Amino acid sequence: MPLTRDFKETVQRRAERDPAFREGLLKDGVECLLAGDVDTGKIVLRDYINATIGFEKLGALSNMPPKSLMRMFGPSGNPHARNLFEVIHCIQQHEGVQLEVKAVR
């Protein structure tokens, strides 16, 4: 189901004023990827990118064409691990956070 413009604008406005919300989107997206829910992880990271850095700036930071990045995080995108981790690295630098993995049982 496509998201409405109102939802996207709401996410963007909240992301602009709430660093914890931005970090939560990033964290949730990566956690979905690590849990094997790649489709949801891509959607959440796409929402994060659209609400914060944007695909143009992310393309400049990652040395990847913005249109390729948009396809990567689209519904039928199948990003290579190298590209996905490069994007996550660039997003972390832009956001000023460092995600850490912790083992739990």
N, C-alpha and C positions, 0 to 999 in steps of 0.2 A: 504494500500500500504506500503510495507516494506521500511524502510529508507536505503539509500545507505551508504556504508562505508565512502565515502567522506563527506556526510552530518554529520554523527556522529563525524568524526574527526574534522570537521570544528567547530562544537558545542564545542567539548572538548578543542580545542586550544583557542577558544574565552573565554570559562569559566576559563581556566587557567590564563589568563592575565587580565580579566575584572570582578572585584567583582560586579559591578552594573549589569552585564549580568547574573551572577549566582543568585543574589538576584531577578532579574526579572523573571527568570525561576521558582524559588521557589514560588514567589508571584503569578505568572500566574497559576501555577499548583494548588495551594490552592484555588485561586479565582474560577477556573473552578469547583473544587469539591463543593465549597459553592453554586455555581450557579446551581448545579444539573447535570453538564456535567462531570460525573465521568470518562467516557472513555478518554476524552481529558485530564482531570486532571491527570490520571494515566500515560498517555503517556508523558506529560510534566515533571512530577516528575521522571519518569524512565530516561528520557533524562538528567535531572539534576543529578540524582544519578550516571549514567554512566559517565558523564562528570566531576564529582567532587569526591565524597567520595568513590564510588564503592560499590558493594553489599557485598563484603567480610568485609570491615571495618564497613559498616552500620550494618551488622549482628552482629559483635562483640559489637558495641555500643548499639544495641537494644535487644540483647540476643535472636535474631531470626535467624534461619538458612538462609544463603544467598540464597539458592535455593527456600525457601519459599517466601522470599522477591521478588525474580525475578518473581515467579508465581503471587504474589499479584499485581504487577504492569504490568503484561502481559495482552494481549488482552482479555483473558477470566477470569482474576483474579477478585475475589470478596472479597476484604479485609474486615475484621471485623473492626468496628469503633475503637475499642481499639488499634488494631495493627496499623491502619492507623495513628491515632493521636500519637502513640508512635514513629513511624517513622518520622513524621513531627517534633516532639519535638527533636529527635536526630539530624535531619538535621539542625534545627535552632541552636542548640548548636554547631555543627560542623562549621557552617557558621558564627557564632557569631552575629546572628540577632535574633530579636524577632518580629514575625508578630503580628499585632493587627487587630482586626475586628472593623469596623466603620459602623454605621447605616447611610444610605442615603435614601432619598426619591426621 
